[in-house]
Amino acid sequence: MPPRYLICSIIRSDLMNHDRRIRSVGGVNRDGARWWLRQEDAIAAIETGRWSFYVEQRGRAVPVVVAVSKYGSKYLKCGHDPQQPESLLALPDRR
């Protein structure tokens, strides 16, 4: 099982397409160091099994998954989100 990382914040883009609304995701390591990954790098990490990601909602870990838009673009969202990455977009923007 790949190491799991908590996503605490995002960097939004100015685009409104559901598959292009997030540029980067970030969190904090156990040693307190902040980390950031471009959405494309996080997708590659999930797909290769290198890392997995989650967000916390009401004290529960909710997995972040790779989704594919109707145009074939890959993007991140939580498994229970319909089409828009609502759970990730609810996180603070660290732009």
C-alpha positions as CSV (number, residue, x, y, z in Angstrom):
1,M,0.0,0.0,0.0
2,P,1.5,3.4,-1.0
3,P,2.1,6.0,1.7
4,R,-0.9,8.3,2.2
5,Y,-0.8,12.1,2.4
6,L,-3.4,14.5,3.7
7,I,-4.2,17.3,1.3
8,C,-4.8,20.5,3.4
9,S,-4.9,23.2,0.8
10,I,-5.0,23.8,-3.0
11,I,-3.9,26.3,-5.5
12,R,-6.8,27.2,-7.8
13,S,-6.6,28.1,-11.4
14,D,-8.7,30.9,-13.0
15,L,-10.4,28.3,-15.2
16,M,-14.0,27.1,-14.6
17,N,-13.9,23.7,-16.2
18,H,-14.2,21.0,-13.6
19,D,-11.1,19.3,-14.8
20,R,-9.0,22.5,-14.8
21,R,-10.0,24.3,-11.6
22,I,-7.1,23.0,-9.5
23,R,-3.4,23.6,-10.3
24,S,-1.7,22.2,-7.2
25,V,-2.4,20.4,-4.0
26,G,-0.5,20.6,-0.8
27,G,-0.1,19.4,2.8
28,V,2.2,19.1,5.7
29,N,4.7,16.3,6.4
30,R,5.0,14.8,9.8
31,D,8.2,16.8,10.4
32,G,6.2,20.0,9.7
33,A,7.6,20.7,6.3
34,R,5.0,21.9,3.7
35,W,4.8,20.1,0.4
36,W,3.2,21.0,-2.9
37,L,2.5,19.0,-6.1
38,R,1.1,20.1,-9.4
39,Q,-2.1,18.3,-10.1
40,E,-0.5,16.4,-13.0
41,D,2.3,15.1,-10.6
42,A,-0.3,14.0,-8.0
43,I,-2.2,12.1,-10.7
44,A,0.9,10.4,-11.9
45,A,1.8,9.4,-8.3
46,I,-1.7,7.9,-7.7
47,E,-1.6,6.1,-11.1
48,T,1.8,4.6,-10.5
49,G,1.0,3.6,-6.9
50,R,3.8,5.8,-5.5
51,W,1.5,7.8,-3.2
52,S,-2.1,8.1,-2.3
53,F,-3.9,11.2,-1.0
54,Y,-7.0,12.0,1.1
55,V,-8.8,14.9,2.7
56,E,-10.5,15.0,6.1
57,Q,-14.2,15.6,6.3
58,R,-16.0,15.3,9.6
59,G,-13.1,13.4,11.1
60,R,-13.1,10.8,8.3
61,A,-10.4,10.2,5.7
62,V,-11.9,10.6,2.3
63,P,-9.7,9.2,-0.6
64,V,-8.7,11.4,-3.5
65,V,-9.1,9.7,-6.8
66,V,-8.2,10.4,-10.4
67,A,-11.3,11.2,-12.6
68,V,-11.5,11.6,-16.3
69,S,-13.6,14.4,-17.9
70,K,-15.8,13.8,-21.0
71,Y,-12.9,15.4,-23.0
72,G,-10.4,12.8,-21.7
73,S,-8.6,15.1,-19.3
74,K,-7.6,13.6,-15.9
75,Y,-8.2,15.6,-12.7
76,L,-8.3,15.0,-8.9
77,K,-11.5,14.8,-6.9
78,C,-12.8,12.8,-4.0
79,G,-14.6,9.6,-4.8
80,H,-18.0,10.7,-3.5
81,D,-17.9,14.1,-5.4
82,P,-20.2,14.0,-8.5
83,Q,-18.3,15.7,-11.3
84,Q,-16.9,18.9,-9.7
85,P,-14.0,18.4,-7.3
86,E,-16.1,20.0,-4.6
87,S,-14.3,18.5,-1.6
88,L,-10.9,19.8,-2.8
89,L,-12.3,23.2,-3.8
90,A,-13.6,23.6,-0.2
91,L,-10.0,23.6,1.1
92,P,-8.1,26.8,1.6
93,D,-6.5,28.4,-1.5
94,R,-2.8,29.1,-1.0
95,R,-2.3,31.1,-4.1
